[in-house]
Amino acid sequence: MAYATISDFIAVLGEQEALELSALDDASETEIQEDIIQEALDNASSEIDGHLAIRYRVPIAALPPILKKYAVILARIVTGK
């Protein structure tokens, strides 16, 4: 379960950055590649779960808003160039 959605990713970072981050090596891409962003969000959520599992049952059911933000930030790092 991803802690953030593609919509969350775009809302936090903006459409232009989401487009640039999802374009990979094709700078001429004109549409956000949702599969790339979703994979990054899934990886970020797994990373968060890895840290939280020491103390909590994961995935976290009652999602604190800060986890959504952390998931977006981690996904941004994963997709960053």
BELUR-V920918 format. One record per helix or strand. SS is the DSSP state (H for helix, E for strand). FROM is the first residue (numbers start at 1). LEN is the number of residues. If there is no record, write none. Layout:
SS,FROM,LEN ; SS,FROM,LEN
This chain:
H,6,8 ; H,15,8 ; H,34,19 ; H,65,15
